[in-house]
Amino acid sequence: MKNTISTETQQDALSIAKATQKPGQTKEQTKLIAQGIEKGIAEYKKRQKAKARERDKLRKQLRVRNQQASAADEMDDGEDFSLPQTQFTPVAWAAIALLLLSWLGFGAYIFL
């Protein structure tokens, strides 16, 4: 296994191990403690990188969804070529009836 722990992390771990060193503790014991601290730091960094990748994936998914939603909104904002929905009220029906009667009367006047 390749040693992926940086020298900065190793130095930090060694300084922490020396700071918590107990009286009568050997250098070898301090070194082992420092190695344990290094592994802990490495594991922490690995988890943080995994969380950051997951956050980036979620941000990307949200960005794609927002782009798709805005594209759909742009399509909806275009001209509407469908026929308008009309409702005939009683007044409209009366106007149509009067128009038909006037045409019939005009036709009767001309052809009779």
Backbone as CSV, one residue per row, in Angstrom:
resi,resn,N_x,N_y,N_z,CA_x,CA_y,CA_z,C_x,C_y,C_z
1,MET,0.843,-1.173,0.000,0.000,0.000,0.000,0.888,1.236,0.000
2,LYS,0.573,2.168,-0.875,1.351,3.388,-1.019,1.049,4.328,0.139
3,ASN,2.073,4.967,0.661,1.888,5.907,1.753,1.359,7.215,1.190
4,THR,0.070,7.460,1.392,-0.555,8.650,0.828,-0.647,9.785,1.844
5,ILE,-0.053,9.608,3.002,-0.117,10.625,4.045,0.976,11.652,3.779
6,SER,0.599,12.914,3.762,1.564,13.968,3.463,2.509,14.168,4.640
7,THR,3.650,14.771,4.344,4.632,15.027,5.406,4.087,16.038,6.407
8,GLU,3.257,16.953,5.940,2.642,17.926,6.851,1.744,17.212,7.858
9,THR,0.973,16.238,7.375,0.106,15.466,8.258,0.945,14.657,9.242
10,GLN,2.038,14.077,8.762,2.921,13.303,9.634,3.511,14.183,10.729
11,GLN,3.936,15.403,10.356,4.501,16.324,11.339,3.447,16.755,12.356
12,ASP,2.236,17.030,11.865,1.149,17.406,12.773,0.847,16.272,13.748
13,ALA,0.786,15.056,13.238,0.497,13.902,14.086,1.593,13.700,15.124
14,LEU,2.837,13.868,14.725,3.949,13.702,15.655,3.924,14.780,16.739
15,SER,3.618,16.013,16.353,3.558,17.086,17.353,2.404,16.862,18.329
16,ILE,1.262,16.337,17.840,0.138,16.021,18.732,0.525,14.891,19.676
17,ALA,1.195,13.864,19.128,1.610,12.726,19.954,2.607,13.164,21.021
18,LYS,3.521,14.050,20.679,4.506,14.537,21.661,3.832,15.410,22.712
19,ALA,2.816,16.185,22.295,2.120,17.058,23.239,1.330,16.251,24.259
20,THR,0.881,15.070,23.890,0.079,14.238,24.804,0.911,13.121,25.428
21,GLN,2.218,13.201,25.251,3.118,12.145,25.742,3.071,12.091,27.268
22,LYS,2.996,10.882,27.794,2.961,10.654,29.237,4.395,10.434,29.751
23,PRO,4.611,10.723,30.989,5.959,10.458,31.542,6.285,8.970,31.482
24,GLY,7.489,8.658,31.069,7.931,7.269,30.990,7.563,6.601,29.665
25,GLN,6.938,7.319,28.788,6.548,6.767,27.478,7.767,6.757,26.574
26,THR,7.994,5.646,25.882,9.171,5.530,25.019,8.931,6.231,23.685
27,LYS,10.020,6.473,22.971,9.919,7.089,21.633,9.127,6.186,20.697
28,GLU,9.310,4.897,20.847,8.600,3.946,19.993,7.095,4.025,20.228
29,GLN,6.711,4.143,21.462,5.288,4.266,21.779,4.720,5.576,21.214
30,THR,5.490,6.648,21.344,5.057,7.937,20.809,4.915,7.859,19.297
31,LYS,5.849,7.133,18.667,5.802,6.964,17.209,4.545,6.197,16.791
32,LEU,4.206,5.154,17.542,3.002,4.378,17.237,1.737,5.232,17.412
33,ILE,1.732,6.044,18.441,0.587,6.938,18.649,0.481,7.923,17.490
34,ALA,1.628,8.454,17.056,1.641,9.394,15.930,1.106,8.724,14.668
35,GLN,1.460,7.457,14.462,0.957,6.731,13.287,-0.556,6.561,13.361
36,GLY,-1.072,6.289,14.539,-2.523,6.175,14.714,-3.221,7.500,14.425
37,ILE,-2.608,8.573,14.887,-3.174,9.896,14.623,-3.141,10.188,13.127
38,GLU,-2.033,9.813,12.449,-1.924,9.997,10.985,-3.055,9.279,10.274
39,LYS,-3.295,8.037,10.675,-4.365,7.266,10.040,-5.728,7.920,10.281
40,GLY,-5.926,8.435,11.478,-7.179,9.118,11.784,-7.367,10.361,10.930
41,ILE,-6.294,11.143,10.792,-6.362,12.346,9.956,-6.627,11.974,8.503
42,ALA,-5.933,10.931,8.018,-6.117,10.491,6.634,-7.555,10.027,6.398
43,GLU,-8.106,9.286,7.352,-9.486,8.805,7.228,-10.457,9.979,7.232
44,TYR,-10.214,10.957,8.077,-11.062,12.153,8.135,-11.041,12.888,6.800
45,LYS,-9.831,13.085,6.255,-9.715,13.782,4.965,-10.429,13.006,3.863
46,LYS,-10.298,11.677,3.898,-10.941,10.836,2.885,-12.459,10.992,2.950
47,ARG,-13.008,11.006,4.147,-14.453,11.164,4.315,-14.903,12.548,3.856
48,GLN,-14.112,13.567,4.179,-14.465,14.920,3.763,-14.463,15.054,2.237
49,LYS,-13.498,14.396,1.583,-13.463,14.419,0.117,-14.691,13.727,-0.461
50,ALA,-15.090,12.603,0.149,-16.271,11.875,-0.329,-17.533,12.743,-0.156
51,LYS,-17.626,13.433,0.977,-18.778,14.315,1.205,-18.783,15.459,0.197
52,ALA,-17.602,16.001,-0.083,-17.508,17.104,-1.050,-17.927,16.635,-2.439
53,ARG,-17.504,15.416,-2.820,-17.914,14.876,-4.121,-19.428,14.714,-4.179
54,GLU,-20.012,14.220,-3.096,-21.465,14.027,-3.055,-22.187,15.377,-3.152
55,ARG,-21.679,16.388,-2.453,-22.275,17.724,-2.544,-22.175,18.266,-3.970
56,ASP,-21.021,18.038,-4.610,-20.858,18.498,-5.992,-21.845,17.806,-6.930
57,LYS,-22.052,16.501,-6.721,-23.019,15.769,-7.546,-24.419,16.350,-7.370
58,LEU,-24.798,16.611,-6.121,-26.128,17.169,-5.856,-26.272,18.550,-6.476
59,ARG,-25.221,19.382,-6.362,-25.266,20.715,-6.979,-25.424,20.608,-8.482
60,LYS,-24.709,19.668,-9.081,-24.797,19.494,-10.530,-26.199,19.045,-10.926
61,GLN,-26.772,18.104,-10.161,-28.129,17.642,-10.456,-29.128,18.785,-10.341
62,LEU,-28.974,19.616,-9.311,-29.868,20.762,-9.156,-29.710,21.743,-10.299
63,ARG,-28.462,21.965,-10.727,-28.209,22.887,-11.835,-28.862,22.379,-13.105
64,VAL,-28.756,21.065,-13.355,-29.366,20.475,-14.557,-30.887,20.602,-14.487
65,ARG,-31.453,20.319,-13.300,-32.911,20.434,-13.151,-33.367,21.872,-13.374
66,ASN,-32.623,22.826,-12.824,-32.985,24.233,-13.000,-32.895,24.641,-14.464
67,GLN,-31.877,24.141,-15.170,-31.747,24.458,-16.595,-32.904,23.867,-17.378
68,GLN,-33.278,22.634,-17.040,-34.399,22.003,-17.738,-35.695,22.754,-17.451
69,ALA,-35.877,23.173,-16.213,-37.091,23.908,-15.851,-37.141,25.252,-16.567
70,SER,-35.999,25.934,-16.653,-35.999,27.231,-17.334,-36.209,27.051,-18.834
71,ALA,-35.684,25.962,-19.393,-35.912,25.693,-20.821,-37.394,25.412,-21.064
72,ALA,-38.020,24.687,-20.157,-39.451,24.402,-20.293,-40.260,25.696,-20.144
73,ASP,-39.834,26.579,-19.239,-40.522,27.858,-19.077,-40.396,28.705,-20.331
74,GLU,-39.220,28.674,-20.954,-39.029,29.440,-22.190,-39.947,28.924,-23.292
75,MET,-40.127,27.610,-23.353,-41.022,27.039,-24.358,-42.460,27.454,-24.065
76,ASP,-42.830,27.515,-22.786,-44.187,27.916,-22.414,-44.434,29.388,-22.695
77,ASP,-43.384,30.197,-22.638,-43.525,31.631,-22.861,-43.695,31.982,-24.335
78,GLY,-43.488,31.027,-25.224,-43.635,31.280,-26.656,-45.089,31.537,-27.013
79,GLU,-45.326,31.897,-28.261,-46.688,32.197,-28.691,-47.556,30.955,-28.609
80,ASP,-48.788,31.175,-28.249,-49.743,30.086,-28.138,-50.593,30.087,-29.405
81,PHE,-50.447,29.040,-30.203,-51.154,28.964,-31.474,-52.459,28.187,-31.366
82,SER,-52.856,27.801,-30.186,-54.114,27.078,-30.042,-55.281,28.061,-30.122
83,LEU,-56.433,27.518,-30.430,-57.628,28.354,-30.541,-58.039,28.847,-29.158
84,PRO,-58.466,30.096,-29.085,-58.876,30.601,-27.772,-60.184,29.947,-27.333
85,GLN,-60.290,29.748,-26.050,-61.504,29.168,-25.492,-62.505,30.303,-25.269
86,THR,-63.669,30.211,-25.931,-64.682,31.257,-25.784,-65.918,30.674,-25.145
87,GLN,-66.583,31.518,-24.378,-67.839,31.129,-23.768,-68.896,32.095,-24.257
88,PHE,-69.957,31.529,-24.758,-71.041,32.374,-25.239,-71.998,32.638,-24.086
89,THR,-72.194,33.905,-23.818,-73.150,34.309,-22.784,-74.506,34.523,-23.444
90,PRO,-75.563,34.672,-22.675,-76.895,34.926,-23.268,-76.904,36.176,-24.152
91,VAL,-76.112,37.173,-23.783,-76.062,38.388,-24.603,-75.425,38.071,-25.956
92,ALA,-74.397,37.248,-25.946,-73.752,36.870,-27.204,-74.714,36.075,-28.084
93,TRP,-75.475,35.150,-27.485,-76.451,34.379,-28.257,-77.540,35.297,-28.843
94,ALA,-77.950,36.277,-28.089,-78.977,37.214,-28.578,-78.431,38.020,-29.757
95,ALA,-77.165,38.437,-29.678,-76.554,39.201,-30.762,-76.460,38.349,-32.023
96,ILE,-76.116,37.070,-31.854,-76.029,36.166,-33.006,-77.411,35.966,-33.626
97,ALA,-78.413,35.804,-32.786,-79.778,35.608,-33.282,-80.254,36.843,-34.060
98,LEU,-79.974,38.032,-33.536,-80.354,39.263,-34.241,-79.624,39.399,-35.567
99,LEU,-78.378,39.016,-35.616,-77.605,39.073,-36.857,-78.200,38.136,-37.900
100,LEU,-78.537,36.915,-37.488,-79.138,35.957,-38.411,-80.490,36.461,-38.926
101,LEU,-81.289,37.017,-38.032,-82.593,37.548,-38.442,-82.437,38.698,-39.428
102,SER,-81.431,39.552,-39.185,-81.240,40.679,-40.109,-80.778,40.186,-41.478
103,TRP,-79.934,39.140,-41.526,-79.511,38.590,-42.817,-80.696,37.947,-43.552
104,LEU,-81.507,37.223,-42.804,-82.683,36.605,-43.419,-83.633,37.682,-43.968
105,GLY,-83.797,38.735,-43.190,-84.661,39.829,-43.647,-84.093,40.514,-44.876
106,PHE,-82.794,40.735,-44.885,-82.148,41.358,-46.034,-82.260,40.462,-47.266
107,GLY,-82.041,39.153,-47.077,-82.163,38.191,-48.181,-83.586,38.129,-48.717
108,ALA,-84.567,38.188,-47.857,-85.969,38.161,-48.266,-86.316,39.425,-49.035
109,TYR,-85.825,40.548,-48.603,-86.094,41.832,-49.257,-85.510,41.855,-50.680
110,ILE,-84.254,41.328,-50.824,-83.579,41.343,-52.110,-84.213,40.341,-53.079
111,PHE,-84.460,39.124,-52.648,-84.892,38.081,-53.579,-86.392,37.995,-53.746
112,LEU,-87.177,38.615,-52.961,-88.627,38.531,-53.138,-89.146,39.721,-53.775
